[in-house]
Amino acid sequence: MKFCLLTTFLLLITQLSWTQNTHLDYKRALKIYNLTSFEEQFKTRRINDDTTFNGIRYATTTLRVLHPTIAFQWKTSKNNFHEIELTNLILSNLDTKTEFINDTTSSNEIIAGSRLTTMLISIRYEYILNFNKSKDTKLVPSLGFGFNPYFSKNNDKPYVSNIFPTTEIYTGFRTFINPRLTYYLSSKLFMDLNIPLCLFDTFYFSDRGSNPSISLAERRVNSFNFNPFPQLLSVRLGVGLKL
């Protein structure tokens, strides 16, 4: 009886070892992604200190078709994955000027323009729950749970006197649920397609203005924002290399 039970156990272990997905048999991988995204953002700015609100509403729509990122992936003891990605790293200056040219006096006058300094850093951590672990198939569906902290600073210094310098700072994080499909091309290379769905975006916003027509307190706006299901759509397509 004991011999039969031992034989059955050994046969079961052997069968399980045969049915493990060998494509998941690696510890680490390096990925290069292209992140295509569409986002809408809105903000308002007060322009006077009257009891009635007068202000300007800004709407920004961003479509990024080509946005390369880099990620590193490592496996857990349960054949799932951790992944960390450098989503954004930007430090830039944008200088724009519009000048009025007077041929009579041979002089130029700046009528519009500014110097915009931008700093942005954003990273993503994701825990990836794999399916088809016990089937030796090249196509592996999975579900990711992501956390994306970010910091952004924009310093805008206009060249004309009737527009005042402003500084905006965003510090926050987003959470995602991320359906994934991975296709293993060879023993070393694989493709990864995923569609991050943003559950919420929460951030602390600081706005510093220099308009002397409003009070000092109103030139400094601080707010905490929580936006469930923001207007953010994205698709990530990548190539991975097993290490």
PLY file of the C-alpha trace (Angstrom):
ply
format ascii 1.0
element vertex 243
property float x
property float y
property float z
element edge 242
property int vertex1
property int vertex2
end_header
0.00 0.00 0.00
2.76 2.40 0.96
4.62 1.43 -2.21
1.53 2.27 -4.33
1.13 5.67 -2.62
4.81 6.49 -3.12
4.63 5.46 -6.76
1.53 7.61 -7.30
3.23 10.60 -5.63
6.35 10.23 -7.76
4.26 9.96 -10.93
2.34 13.11 -9.94
5.55 15.07 -9.33
6.94 13.84 -12.64
3.77 14.88 -14.46
3.83 18.33 -12.87
7.47 18.78 -13.85
6.58 17.90 -17.44
3.77 20.44 -17.53
5.68 23.46 -16.19
5.90 26.33 -18.67
9.58 26.35 -19.63
9.25 29.83 -21.16
8.94 31.23 -17.63
12.15 29.52 -16.57
14.31 32.64 -16.18
15.19 34.95 -13.29
15.68 38.39 -14.83
14.91 40.31 -18.01
15.55 43.72 -19.54
12.76 45.39 -21.53
12.52 48.25 -23.99
8.99 49.63 -24.31
7.18 52.15 -26.45
4.45 53.84 -24.40
1.67 55.45 -26.44
-0.63 57.64 -24.34
-3.46 60.15 -24.54
-4.23 62.46 -21.61
-6.49 65.45 -20.85
-5.77 67.81 -17.95
-7.58 70.92 -16.70
-6.59 73.70 -14.31
-7.75 77.21 -13.38
-5.93 80.35 -12.27
-7.43 83.34 -10.42
-6.64 86.73 -11.97
-8.12 89.09 -9.35
-9.00 89.19 -5.66
-12.67 90.23 -5.97
-15.42 88.35 -4.18
-16.58 86.99 -7.53
-14.22 84.54 -9.14
-12.50 85.72 -12.31
-9.90 83.45 -13.73
-8.50 81.56 -16.66
-9.15 77.89 -17.33
-6.39 75.97 -19.06
-7.04 72.73 -20.93
-4.15 70.54 -22.04
-4.49 67.55 -24.33
-1.39 65.42 -24.83
-0.91 62.62 -27.35
2.44 60.84 -27.26
2.83 58.26 -30.02
6.55 57.53 -29.67
7.76 57.39 -26.07
10.55 54.85 -25.39
11.05 53.60 -21.83
13.29 51.01 -20.16
12.30 48.43 -17.53
13.88 45.68 -15.46
12.00 42.52 -14.46
12.79 39.79 -11.93
10.93 36.63 -10.94
9.37 35.70 -7.60
9.37 32.27 -6.01
5.82 31.69 -7.33
6.71 32.28 -11.00
5.30 35.79 -10.98
7.29 38.95 -11.70
8.31 42.26 -10.20
8.99 45.04 -12.70
10.32 48.57 -12.38
10.32 51.08 -15.24
11.83 54.52 -15.76
8.78 56.11 -17.38
9.97 59.72 -17.67
13.20 61.61 -17.05
13.13 65.15 -18.48
15.11 68.31 -17.80
14.57 70.90 -20.53
14.43 74.58 -21.44
12.03 75.92 -24.06
12.66 79.49 -25.19
10.04 81.18 -27.42
9.87 84.78 -28.66
7.55 86.75 -30.92
9.00 90.10 -32.01
7.57 93.16 -33.72
10.06 94.54 -36.26
9.95 98.28 -36.93
11.83 99.06 -40.17
11.49 102.80 -39.63
13.35 102.87 -36.34
15.33 99.67 -36.99
14.21 98.27 -33.64
12.67 95.00 -32.44
10.11 94.67 -29.65
9.21 91.38 -27.96
5.42 91.09 -27.87
5.11 87.48 -26.70
7.22 84.60 -25.49
8.75 83.04 -22.42
11.44 80.75 -21.10
9.92 77.50 -19.80
12.06 75.21 -17.65
10.65 71.73 -17.12
11.71 68.95 -14.76
9.91 65.61 -14.74
10.74 62.25 -13.21
8.36 59.30 -13.14
8.88 55.64 -12.29
6.58 52.61 -12.23
6.61 49.53 -10.03
4.39 46.60 -10.97
3.63 43.17 -9.59
2.74 40.83 -12.47
0.57 37.78 -11.80
1.18 35.19 -14.51
-1.31 32.65 -15.84
-0.63 29.51 -17.91
2.19 28.61 -15.53
1.57 24.89 -15.94
1.17 24.88 -19.73
4.19 24.90 -21.98
2.80 27.62 -24.25
4.49 30.62 -25.83
1.52 32.91 -25.16
1.23 33.84 -21.47
-1.55 36.15 -20.23
-0.98 38.02 -16.99
-2.38 40.80 -14.83
-0.27 43.62 -13.38
-0.90 45.83 -10.35
1.06 49.06 -10.73
2.15 52.04 -8.64
3.53 55.14 -10.38
5.07 57.98 -8.27
6.04 61.17 -10.13
7.39 64.70 -9.63
6.95 67.58 -12.07
8.06 71.22 -11.97
7.39 73.93 -14.57
8.96 77.38 -14.22
7.62 79.89 -16.76
9.28 83.33 -17.11
7.52 85.53 -19.70
9.41 88.14 -21.72
6.55 90.66 -21.67
5.69 92.78 -18.64
1.91 92.22 -18.61
2.31 88.46 -18.04
3.83 87.33 -14.76
6.20 84.45 -13.92
4.67 81.27 -12.54
5.99 78.09 -10.96
3.95 74.88 -10.82
4.89 71.76 -8.87
3.11 68.40 -8.96
4.01 65.60 -6.55
1.84 62.50 -6.68
1.25 58.94 -7.72
-1.08 56.87 -9.87
-2.30 53.31 -9.49
-2.97 50.95 -12.38
-4.40 47.58 -13.17
-2.70 46.23 -16.25
-3.91 43.35 -18.49
-0.92 41.82 -20.29
-0.05 39.38 -23.06
3.50 38.04 -23.44
4.62 36.02 -26.44
7.96 34.20 -26.23
9.72 34.42 -29.59
12.76 32.33 -28.68
14.75 31.11 -25.70
15.98 34.69 -25.14
13.50 37.14 -26.71
9.84 37.88 -26.04
7.18 40.49 -26.87
5.04 42.17 -24.23
1.76 43.99 -24.96
-0.12 45.62 -22.08
-2.86 48.20 -21.60
-2.50 50.11 -18.29
-5.85 51.22 -16.86
-5.48 54.10 -14.39
-7.65 53.60 -11.30
-6.85 56.95 -9.68
-4.41 59.84 -9.76
-3.66 61.62 -6.50
-1.27 64.56 -6.25
-0.27 67.65 -4.30
-0.28 70.78 -6.47
1.60 73.99 -5.70
1.14 77.10 -7.87
3.24 80.23 -7.33
2.31 83.39 -9.24
3.69 86.95 -9.30
0.61 89.00 -10.21
0.71 92.12 -7.95
-3.01 92.82 -8.54
-3.99 89.96 -6.23
-3.04 89.35 -2.63
0.07 87.43 -1.66
-2.01 84.59 -0.26
-3.88 84.19 -3.54
-0.66 84.13 -5.53
0.21 80.90 -3.74
-2.23 78.10 -4.35
-1.78 74.70 -2.73
-4.21 71.85 -3.19
-4.53 68.11 -2.72
-6.31 66.33 -5.56
-7.80 62.86 -5.86
-9.05 61.94 -9.35
-10.60 58.50 -9.81
-10.47 57.13 -13.37
-8.69 60.15 -14.95
-8.74 60.85 -18.69
-5.62 58.79 -19.35
-5.41 56.08 -22.00
-2.20 54.22 -22.79
-0.80 51.18 -24.59
2.67 49.74 -23.91
4.44 47.47 -26.43
7.85 46.10 -25.58
10.64 43.68 -26.42
12.26 41.73 -23.60
15.65 40.05 -23.32
16.15 37.26 -20.79
19.32 37.74 -18.74
0 1
1 2
2 3
3 4
4 5
5 6
6 7
7 8
8 9
9 10
10 11
11 12
12 13
13 14
14 15
15 16
16 17
17 18
18 19
19 20
20 21
21 22
22 23
23 24
24 25
25 26
26 27
27 28
28 29
29 30
30 31
31 32
32 33
33 34
34 35
35 36
36 37
37 38
38 39
39 40
40 41
41 42
42 43
43 44
44 45
45 46
46 47
47 48
48 49
49 50
50 51
51 52
52 53
53 54
54 55
55 56
56 57
57 58
58 59
59 60
60 61
61 62
62 63
63 64
64 65
65 66
66 67
67 68
68 69
69 70
70 71
71 72
72 73
73 74
74 75
75 76
76 77
77 78
78 79
79 80
80 81
81 82
82 83
83 84
84 85
85 86
86 87
87 88
88 89
89 90
90 91
91 92
92 93
93 94
94 95
95 96
96 97
97 98
98 99
99 100
100 101
101 102
102 103
103 104
104 105
105 106
106 107
107 108
108 109
109 110
110 111
111 112
112 113
113 114
114 115
115 116
116 117
117 118
118 119
119 120
120 121
121 122
122 123
123 124
124 125
125 126
126 127
127 128
128 129
129 130
130 131
131 132
132 133
133 134
134 135
135 136
136 137
137 138
138 139
139 140
140 141
141 142
142 143
143 144
144 145
145 146
146 147
147 148
148 149
149 150
150 151
151 152
152 153
153 154
154 155
155 156
156 157
157 158
158 159
159 160
160 161
161 162
162 163
163 164
164 165
165 166
166 167
167 168
168 169
169 170
170 171
171 172
172 173
173 174
174 175
175 176
176 177
177 178
178 179
179 180
180 181
181 182
182 183
183 184
184 185
185 186
186 187
187 188
188 189
189 190
190 191
191 192
192 193
193 194
194 195
195 196
196 197
197 198
198 199
199 200
200 201
201 202
202 203
203 204
204 205
205 206
206 207
207 208
208 209
209 210
210 211
211 212
212 213
213 214
214 215
215 216
216 217
217 218
218 219
219 220
220 221
221 222
222 223
223 224
224 225
225 226
226 227
227 228
228 229
229 230
230 231
231 232
232 233
233 234
234 235
235 236
236 237
237 238
238 239
239 240
240 241
241 242
